[in-house]
Amino acid sequence: MSRGIPSWMAVSGLTAGAMVAVSVLAFQANGSTSAGHAAAPTPRPTATKPHSAPTTPPPVPQGGDTGKRIVYSLSQNRVWVVPKSGPVSTFLVQPGTVPATPGVYYVGNRIAATIGSDGKKVEHVVFFEYTAEAWVAFSAQIDDKVTPPDPHLRTGAVRAHRADALKIWNNTVHGSTVVVVK
């Protein structure tokens, strides 16, 4: 005759373990719901939200120049790409810690890809103003993140999503007009 654990003991142990596991799960579930109703899932914020165009884009601000140009509104954190012909594109941007000054500027340089003044890998860099502190330029991070800059850095980077920065890039050359408005 073998001297193992009696079957009634094994079944009792497994049943007790299952009861403990179910009790722990029920306790955890009770803490995450109210009045026995299942809670609706909460959307999780992401580092960058998908880019979506407004249904009715705001009109291009007046002031500065006419014709083919890039218009940058400081108060709206918005850019309008006004081509020679065709529809106007508009999108939100994230300004750097060194703001542009209202006025009419001309693209002084363009760089396809580089490291930005904040240490981020960027592309489609379009320089248009030099302040006493930094160059102001449109660009996009390679990872397509558009986040607020580190407040301790002095950067004139005006960041857009990659598709939007490409619109600026494709509509500018050295000497193209950039109008900055309040």
C-alpha positions as CSV (number, residue, x, y, z in Angstrom):
1,M,0.0,0.0,0.0
2,S,1.4,3.4,-0.9
3,R,1.7,6.2,1.6
4,G,0.7,9.2,-0.5
5,I,-1.6,12.0,0.3
6,P,-5.2,10.8,0.6
7,S,-7.4,11.9,-2.3
8,W,-9.9,13.8,-0.1
9,M,-7.0,15.9,1.2
10,A,-5.7,16.8,-2.3
11,V,-9.2,17.8,-3.5
12,S,-9.7,19.9,-0.3
13,G,-6.4,21.6,-0.8
14,L,-7.1,22.4,-4.5
15,T,-10.6,23.7,-3.6
16,A,-9.3,25.9,-0.9
17,G,-6.6,27.3,-3.2
18,A,-9.2,28.1,-5.9
19,M,-11.5,29.8,-3.3
20,V,-8.6,32.0,-2.2
21,A,-7.8,32.9,-5.8
22,V,-11.4,33.8,-6.6
23,S,-11.7,35.8,-3.4
24,V,-8.6,37.8,-4.2
25,L,-9.9,38.5,-7.8
26,A,-13.3,39.5,-6.4
27,F,-11.7,41.8,-3.9
28,Q,-9.6,43.5,-6.6
29,A,-12.6,43.8,-8.9
30,N,-14.8,45.3,-6.1
31,G,-12.2,48.1,-5.7
32,S,-12.3,49.0,-9.4
33,T,-16.1,49.2,-9.8
34,S,-18.9,51.0,-8.0
35,A,-22.2,49.4,-6.9
36,G,-21.4,46.2,-8.8
37,H,-21.5,47.8,-12.2
38,A,-18.6,47.4,-14.6
39,A,-16.7,50.6,-15.1
40,A,-16.3,52.1,-18.6
41,P,-12.7,51.8,-19.8
42,T,-10.8,55.0,-19.4
43,P,-8.8,56.2,-22.5
44,R,-5.1,56.5,-21.8
45,P,-3.4,59.7,-22.9
46,T,-0.6,59.3,-25.4
47,A,2.6,61.4,-25.8
48,T,1.4,62.7,-29.1
49,K,-2.2,62.7,-30.4
50,P,-2.9,61.8,-33.9
51,H,-3.0,64.8,-36.1
52,S,-6.4,65.9,-37.2
53,A,-7.4,68.8,-39.3
54,P,-10.2,71.1,-38.1
55,T,-13.4,70.7,-40.1
56,T,-13.4,74.4,-40.9
57,P,-9.9,75.8,-40.8
58,P,-9.4,79.3,-39.5
59,P,-8.8,81.8,-42.3
60,V,-5.3,83.0,-43.0
61,P,-4.6,86.1,-40.8
62,Q,-4.2,89.4,-42.5
63,G,-1.0,91.4,-42.3
64,G,2.4,91.2,-43.8
65,D,2.5,89.9,-47.3
66,T,0.3,88.4,-50.0
67,G,0.9,85.6,-52.5
68,K,2.8,82.4,-51.8
69,R,4.0,82.4,-48.2
70,I,4.1,80.7,-44.8
71,V,2.0,82.5,-42.1
72,Y,2.8,81.7,-38.5
73,S,0.4,83.0,-35.8
74,L,2.0,83.3,-32.3
75,S,-1.3,83.6,-30.4
76,Q,-2.9,80.6,-32.2
77,N,0.3,78.4,-32.4
78,R,-0.8,77.7,-36.0
79,V,0.8,77.8,-39.4
80,W,-0.8,78.4,-42.8
81,V,0.9,77.2,-45.9
82,V,-0.3,79.5,-48.7
83,P,0.8,78.0,-52.1
84,K,1.0,79.9,-55.4
85,S,-2.2,78.0,-56.4
86,G,-4.3,75.3,-54.7
87,P,-5.7,74.9,-51.3
88,V,-4.2,76.5,-48.2
89,S,-3.0,74.0,-45.5
90,T,-3.2,74.9,-41.8
91,F,-2.1,73.0,-38.7
92,L,-1.1,73.5,-35.1
93,V,2.6,73.8,-34.0
94,Q,4.5,73.8,-30.8
95,P,6.7,76.9,-30.4
96,G,10.1,76.8,-28.7
97,T,11.2,78.8,-25.6
98,V,12.5,81.6,-27.8
99,P,9.5,83.2,-29.6
100,A,9.6,84.7,-33.1
101,T,8.9,88.4,-33.4
102,P,6.0,89.5,-35.6
103,G,7.2,90.7,-39.0
104,V,8.0,89.6,-42.6
105,Y,11.0,87.2,-42.9
106,Y,12.6,85.3,-45.7
107,V,13.9,81.7,-45.5
108,G,17.6,81.9,-44.9
109,N,18.5,78.3,-44.9
110,R,17.0,74.8,-45.1
111,I,18.5,71.6,-43.7
112,A,17.0,68.2,-44.6
113,A,18.0,66.5,-41.3
114,T,20.1,67.4,-38.3
115,I,20.2,67.5,-34.5
116,G,18.0,70.3,-33.1
117,S,19.1,72.8,-30.5
118,D,17.3,70.6,-28.0
119,G,19.2,67.5,-28.9
120,K,16.4,65.9,-30.8
121,K,16.8,64.4,-34.3
122,V,14.8,66.6,-36.7
123,E,14.1,66.9,-40.4
124,H,12.7,69.5,-42.8
125,V,14.3,72.4,-40.9
126,V,13.4,75.8,-42.4
127,F,15.2,78.8,-40.8
128,F,13.5,82.2,-41.1
129,E,14.5,84.4,-38.2
130,Y,17.5,85.0,-35.9
131,T,16.8,86.6,-32.5
132,A,19.5,87.7,-30.1
133,E,19.1,84.3,-28.4
134,A,18.6,81.7,-31.1
135,W,17.5,80.8,-34.7
136,V,13.8,80.4,-35.2
137,A,13.0,77.5,-37.5
138,F,10.2,75.2,-38.4
139,S,11.0,71.5,-38.1
140,A,9.7,68.0,-37.2
141,Q,11.1,65.4,-34.9
142,I,12.0,62.2,-36.7
143,D,9.8,60.3,-34.1
144,D,6.9,62.6,-35.0
145,K,6.4,63.7,-31.4
146,V,5.3,67.3,-30.9
147,T,5.8,68.0,-27.2
148,P,6.5,71.2,-25.2
149,P,10.2,72.1,-25.1
150,D,12.3,71.8,-22.0
151,P,11.8,75.3,-20.3
152,H,15.5,75.4,-19.3
153,L,16.6,75.3,-23.0
154,R,16.9,78.3,-25.3
155,T,15.4,77.0,-28.5
156,G,13.6,78.7,-31.4
157,A,12.3,75.4,-32.8
158,V,8.7,75.6,-34.0
159,R,7.8,71.9,-34.1
160,A,5.1,70.4,-36.3
161,H,4.2,66.8,-37.2
162,R,6.3,65.3,-39.9
163,A,3.6,65.5,-42.6
164,D,3.0,69.2,-41.8
165,A,6.7,70.1,-41.7
166,L,7.0,68.5,-45.1
167,K,4.3,70.8,-46.4
168,I,6.4,73.8,-45.2
169,W,9.5,72.2,-46.7
170,N,7.8,71.6,-50.1
171,N,6.5,75.1,-50.3
172,T,9.7,77.0,-49.4
173,V,13.1,77.7,-50.9
174,H,15.9,80.0,-49.9
175,G,14.3,83.5,-49.9
176,S,10.6,82.3,-49.5
177,T,8.4,84.6,-47.5
178,V,7.4,83.8,-43.9
179,V,5.0,86.1,-42.2
180,V,4.8,86.1,-38.4
181,V,1.7,87.6,-36.8
182,K,0.5,88.0,-33.2
